[in-house]
């Protein structure tokens, strides 16, 4: 699978952009602030129907404009597909594949799998638990559509339960029967989510360990631990036990939406005890394991987007990464960098098929 071409209108700082890509390595090069990362984000949109960086679609419309459009042409299993995303102020998002609009955006997720490696990945270590849950869910959702549906259903019921708890507090009454109906719905979806996450980690962890050993050239012991807010209780039992607390704080305090991933190195917390180099290797191994697992499940090589990776890794780690992603195990790769000569020299040394795009337009 690869992205043959893309065209943008009014996306972030790009009034217009159009390019045809190499099936292997593509580099967006130029000074900082020119919009290299924005081009990666446009590609991300074509896979996930949203930005990697901005939660709100309207934030991605170029200043003083009323809309943006992204179009991309993919080739997958010798079939071509056109993907269209259009955002207009005060109108709903329009997302189409081969000119047919989706009724639900979730139907598109996983059709054109993608992995992004970015400096913002540091939030996986330093950020709140929600960031790590989204990482987990984002991998599974690309190859397991029923899981994504359960996750959407769970979040909808959770929202209803929290609204009900708030209403109980504000109106000084309690309706156990209605709450029990919602709890049953929450448990049905929540049990599937928890079981799928645990099964995923059993499969993911050995792949992650393999990539960490390759990147670091060290024999450190790294591990992933799933922190379950249920404490080995049945979900329904946990909800009943926490009901008094839930009513006091007006929201649901246990369930998959409260779980977390714990990162460890040599048995210690990664955030507190690992060096910067160890943390970078850990994050890179997580993303490369994400790539490999999705490839296995989807029987196709995801797009790989590397944002500003050269400046965040030492030269040895970057060269090793470049050698890895240029192998037959990987497919199409997009890289941003500030030094065109450096990228050109590295890619020519490795005799890799590539295209370099000079990005010099700012907002």
C-alpha positions in Angstrom: 0.0 0.0 0.0 1.2 3.5 -0.7 0.0 7.1 -1.2 0.5 8.0 -4.9 -0.3 11.7 -4.6 -1.9 14.4 -2.4 -3.3 17.9 -3.0 -4.2 20.5 -0.4 -6.2 23.7 -0.4 -6.1 26.1 2.6 -4.7 23.5 5.0 -3.0 25.1 7.9 -0.3 27.4 6.4 -0.5 25.9 2.9 -2.7 27.8 0.4 -2.1 25.1 -2.1 0.2 22.1 -2.3 0.3 19.1 -4.7 2.8 16.3 -5.0 3.3 12.8 -6.4 5.3 10.5 -4.1 7.9 7.8 -4.3 6.7 4.4 -3.3 9.6 4.2 -0.8 11.2 7.3 0.9 9.8 10.9 0.7 11.4 13.8 2.5 9.9 17.2 3.2 12.8 19.5 3.8 13.1 23.2 4.7 13.5 25.7 7.5 11.4 25.5 10.7 8.0 27.1 10.4 7.6 26.4 6.7 4.9 23.7 7.2 6.7 20.4 6.8 4.9 18.8 9.7 1.6 20.2 8.4 2.1 18.0 5.3 2.5 15.0 7.4 -0.6 15.9 9.3 -2.5 16.2 6.0 -1.5 12.6 5.2 -2.6 11.6 8.7 -6.0 13.1 8.0 -6.4 10.8 5.1 -6.0 7.7 7.4 -7.7 8.9 10.6 -10.3 11.5 9.4 -8.7 14.0 11.9 -5.5 15.8 12.8 -2.7 14.2 14.8 -2.1 17.5 16.5 -5.3 19.6 16.7 -8.5 18.2 18.3 -10.7 20.7 16.4 -11.0 20.5 12.6 -11.6 24.3 12.3 -8.1 24.9 13.8 -6.6 23.4 10.6 -8.2 25.9 8.2 -5.7 28.5 6.9 -6.1 31.9 8.5 -8.8 34.1 7.0 -10.2 31.3 4.8 -13.5 29.4 5.1 -12.6 25.9 4.3 -9.9 23.4 3.6 -9.7 20.3 1.3 -7.3 17.4 1.3 -7.4 14.8 -1.5 -5.2 11.7 -1.7 -4.9 8.8 -4.1 -3.9 5.4 -2.6 -2.9 2.2 -4.2 -3.6 -0.9 -2.2 -3.6 -4.5 -3.4 -3.4 -3.2 -7.0 -6.6 -1.1 -6.5 -6.7 2.7 -6.5 -8.8 4.7 -4.1 -9.4 8.4 -3.9 -9.9 9.8 -0.4 -11.4 13.2 0.1 -11.7 15.4 3.3 -13.4 18.7 3.2 -14.0 21.0 6.2 -16.1 24.2 5.9 -17.0 26.6 8.7 -20.5 26.0 10.1 -20.9 22.8 8.2 -20.2 19.2 9.1 -17.1 17.4 8.0 -17.3 15.7 4.6 -15.2 12.5 4.2 -15.4 10.4 1.1 -13.8 7.3 -0.5 -14.2 7.1 -4.2 -16.7 9.9 -4.1 -19.0 8.0 -1.7 -19.5 9.8 1.6 -19.2 7.9 4.8 -22.2 7.8 7.1 -19.9 7.1 10.0 -16.2 8.1 10.0 -15.3 5.0 12.1 -16.0 3.0 8.9 -12.8 4.5 7.3 -10.4 3.8 10.2 -8.0 1.0 9.4 -8.5 1.1 5.6 -5.2 2.9 5.0 -3.1 2.1 8.2 -0.5 4.6 9.3 2.0 5.1 12.1 3.3 8.5 13.1 6.6 9.0 15.0 6.8 12.6 16.4 8.5 14.6 19.1 5.1 14.8 20.8 5.4 11.1 21.5 7.2 12.1 24.7 3.7 12.8 26.1 3.3 9.0 26.2 5.8 9.1 29.1 5.2 12.5 30.6 1.5 13.0 29.9 -1.7 11.9 31.6 -3.1 8.4 31.4 -5.6 9.4 28.7 -2.6 9.8 26.3 -1.5 6.2 26.9 -5.0 4.8 26.6 -5.5 6.6 23.2 -2.2 5.1 22.0 -3.4 1.6 23.0 -6.8 2.1 21.5 -5.5 3.7 18.3 -3.4 0.7 17.5 -6.2 -1.9 18.1 -8.8 0.2 16.2 -6.7 0.1 13.0 -7.1 -3.7 12.7 -10.1 -4.5 14.9 -13.3 -2.7 13.8 -15.6 -4.4 16.3 -13.3 -3.1 19.1 -13.7 0.5 17.8 -17.5 0.1 17.8 -17.4 -1.1 21.4 -15.2 1.7 22.4 -17.5 4.3 20.8 -20.5 2.6 22.5 -18.7 2.6 25.8 -17.9 6.3 25.7 -21.5 7.1 24.8 -22.9 5.2 27.7 -20.2 6.6 30.0 -21.3 10.1 29.0 -24.9 9.2 29.9 -24.0 7.7 33.2 -22.0 10.8 34.2 -24.8 13.0 33.2 -27.2 10.9 35.3 -24.9 11.1 38.3 -24.7 14.9 38.0 -28.5 15.1 37.6 -29.0 13.0 40.8 -26.8 15.5 42.7 -28.4 18.6 41.3 -32.0 17.4 41.8 -31.4 15.6 45.2 -32.9 12.2 44.1 -31.7 8.8 43.1 -33.1 6.4 40.5 -31.4 3.0 41.1 -33.4 1.2 38.3 -32.3 3.6 35.5 -28.7 3.5 36.8 -28.7 -0.3 36.8 -29.8 -0.3 33.1 -27.0 2.0 32.2 -24.5 0.1 34.3 -25.4 -3.1 32.4 -24.7 -1.5 29.1 -21.4 0.0 30.4 -20.3 -3.4 31.6 -21.2 -5.2 28.4 -18.9 -2.9 26.4 -16.3 -2.4 29.1 -15.6 -6.2 29.5 -14.9 -6.5 25.8 -12.6 -3.5 25.9 -10.6 -4.8 28.9 -10.2 -8.3 27.5 -9.2 -7.0 24.1 -6.6 -4.7 25.6 -5.1 -7.5 27.7 -4.9 -9.8 24.7 -3.3 -7.1 22.6 -0.5 -6.5 25.2 0.3 -10.2 25.2 0.9 -10.0 21.5 2.5 -6.6 21.5 5.0 -6.8 24.3 7.4 -9.4 22.8 7.5 -7.4 19.5 8.2 -4.2 21.5 11.1 -5.9 23.4 12.6 -7.1 20.2 12.7 -3.6 18.7 14.1 -2.1 21.9 17.0 -4.5 21.9 17.7 -3.7 18.3 17.6 0.1 18.8 19.5 0.3 22.1 22.1 -2.4 21.5 21.7 -3.0 25.2 20.4 -5.8 27.3 18.2 -3.7 29.6 14.9 -5.3 30.7 12.0 -3.2 29.5 8.3 -4.0 30.2 4.7 -2.8 29.8 2.2 -3.2 32.6 -1.6 -2.7 32.3 -3.0 -0.9 35.4 -6.6 -2.0 35.8 -8.8 0.2 37.9 -11.1 -2.7 38.6 -8.4 -4.4 40.8 -9.4 -7.8 39.6 -13.0 -7.3 40.5 -15.9 -7.9 38.0 -16.9 -4.6 36.4 -20.4 -4.7 37.8 -19.1 -5.4 41.3 -16.6 -2.5 41.0 -19.4 -0.1 39.9 -21.5 -1.1 42.9 -18.6 -0.7 45.3 -17.7 2.7 43.9 -21.2 4.0 43.7 -21.0 6.2 46.9 -17.8 7.8 45.6 -19.3 8.2 42.1 -22.3 10.0 43.5 -20.1 12.3 45.6 -17.9 13.3 42.7 -20.6 13.2 40.0 -18.7 10.9 37.6 -17.7 7.3 37.1 -14.4 6.5 38.8 -13.7 2.9 37.7 -13.6 1.2 34.3 -11.5 1.0 31.2 -11.6 4.8 30.9 -9.5 5.0 34.1 -6.9 2.4 33.2 -3.3 3.1 32.4 -0.1 1.7 30.9 3.0 1.6 33.1 6.3 1.8 31.4 9.3 0.2 33.2 13.0 -0.3 32.6 15.0 -2.7 34.7 12.0 -2.9 37.0 11.8 0.9 37.6 9.5 3.6 36.4 10.7 4.8 33.0 9.8 8.5 33.6 11.7 8.7 36.9 14.8 6.5 36.3 15.5 6.3 32.6 18.0 8.6 30.7 16.9 10.7 27.8 18.5 8.2 25.4 16.7 5.3 27.1 13.4 7.1 26.9 13.8 7.9 23.2 14.7 4.3 22.4 11.7 3.1 24.4 9.3 5.4 22.5 10.8 4.5 19.2 10.5 0.8 20.0 6.8 1.3 20.9 6.1 2.9 17.6 8.0 0.3 15.5 6.2 -2.4 17.4 2.9 -0.7 16.5 3.9 -0.7 12.9 4.8 -4.4 12.9 1.7 -5.5 14.7 -0.6 -3.6 12.4 1.2 -5.0 9.4 0.7 -8.5 10.6 -3.0 -8.0 11.2 -3.8 -6.0 8.1 -1.5 -8.0 5.7 -0.2 -4.6 4.4 2.6 -2.2 5.3 1.3 0.9 7.0 2.5 4.3 5.9 5.3 5.5 8.3 5.6 9.2 9.1 8.8 10.4 10.8 8.5 14.0 12.0 11.7 15.8 13.0 13.3 12.5 14.1 16.9 13.3 13.1 17.1 16.2 15.6 15.6 14.1 18.4 17.9 11.1 18.0 21.7 10.9 17.9 23.3 10.2 14.5 23.9 6.5 15.3 20.3 5.9 16.3 19.0 7.8 13.3 21.2 5.9 10.8 20.1 2.6 12.3 16.4 3.7 12.1 16.9 4.8 8.4 18.5 1.4 7.6 15.6 -0.4 9.2 12.8 1.6 7.5 14.4 1.3 4.1 14.4 -2.5 4.3 11.7 -4.8 2.7 9.9 -5.0 6.0 8.7 -1.5 5.6 6.8 0.3 2.8 6.3 4.0 2.1 8.0 6.4 4.5 7.6 10.2 4.9 10.4 12.2 6.7 10.7 15.8 7.7 14.1 17.4 8.1 15.7 20.9 8.1 18.8 19.9 6.0 18.2 18.8 2.4 21.9 18.1 1.7 22.1 15.8 4.7 19.1 13.8 3.7 20.1 13.6 0.1 23.6 12.4 1.1 22.3 9.8 3.5 19.7 8.4 1.0 22.2 8.3 -1.8 24.7 6.5 0.3 22.1 3.8 1.0 21.0 3.8 -2.7 17.4 4.2 -1.7 14.6 5.2 -4.0 13.4 8.6 -2.8 12.0 12.0 -3.6 12.9 15.2 -1.8 10.4 18.1 -1.6 11.6 21.6 -0.7 9.0 23.2 1.5 9.5 27.0 1.6 6.0 28.5 2.0 5.0 29.9 5.4 1.7 31.3 6.6 
